[in-house]
Amino acid sequence: MYQINHTAKNELLQVQKKITKELASEKIIQDIYEYIFQAEGKKTRALISLLASQSKAIKPMRRIELASIIELLHTATLVHDDVVDNSNLRRGEQSVNRVWSNSYSVLIGDFIYSKAFMLMVKVNQPLILKELADATNDIARGEIIQLSLYKNSFSLELKDLLKVSYLKTGRLFEAAAKSGAMLAHASDIDVKNFGLLGKTLGIAFQIQDDILDYESLHIDTGKTALQDFQEGKVTFPLFFALHASTNEEKEFLLRHLGNKKLSKTLKKKVFAIVRAKAPALEAESLLNTYLAKTRKSLEKLSHHTCYQEMLNLIIFTSQRRS
């Protein structure tokens, strides 16, 4: 994570403390819950909520509670994602489904979701509750759409990937920003601009994530190299490579897509095709397009106290390597 200011850092620590307090009395739930939240993660979505909700008129704990809800929702989706993708690692540690089982993962994910909704009730603002409930539904919808796209990789279009990236990632970024602004009683136009900022930043974040999945083969990102490829996912870098490669290269990529036992030699060949100059430039161009859209929305919020910190976050998204 980039160097955030002291206040934001302290608030994120309070978010972590708030989350870890939301335990049940049963030992098995405590064990799994504590295992999940021992790896603190970047908490980017929680940070966005905290920045958008900055206001002297709001009690600090109210902002912490909202940011905690955002982080709980995000974590629940990650736990469920690992089941769907049959992943073995999460944030450099063995995933819950690997340590326990898929059944435990699904249920603890549901438990975390329910904790988030219990905290939402305490916020007691119908518009915020609706925004977060809608976002949760959209995230699940994105997962379902993505699964169906795996089976139709030949007819996949860029708009399909952008839609899934918005629903799976951009939607919670958007909800974090909008609900934060709502909590601070921002004007309707500011709420709208925060929402647009969150949406495009989230999509940019996903594009960069997809790029790093391949770059992990040569740089230390803390991620498993080519994990998306081995899970059969056509993400932005692979999409551009399939359109820029020769018929022979395309056939090679599609033949090995979803192969969980790629040799080092095969991984190097996949990387060479996917991260060749032409497809790499396409992916970088798309990333820069969404970062530019995010900056445009932020400029309309230049009067807000979070302006500089949000600008730092946008810059971090463009440069991050983990």
Secondary structure, 3 states (H helix, E strand, C coil): CCCCCHHHHHHHHHHHHHHHHCCCCCHHHHHHHHHHHHCCCCCHHHHHHHHHCCCCCCCHHHHHHHHHHHHHHHHHHHHHHHHHHCCCEECCEECHHHHCCHHHHHHHHHHHHHHHHHHHHHHCCHHHHHHHHHHHHHHHHHHHHHHHHHCCHHHCCHHHHHHHHHHHHHHHHHHHHHHHHHHCCCCHHHHHHHHHHHHHHHHHHHHHHHHHHHHCCCCCCCCCCCHHHHCCCCCHHHHHHHHHCCHHHHHHHHHHCCCCCCCHHHHHHHHHHHCCHHHHHHHHHHHHHHHHHHHHHHHCCCCCCCHHHHHHHHHHHHHCCC
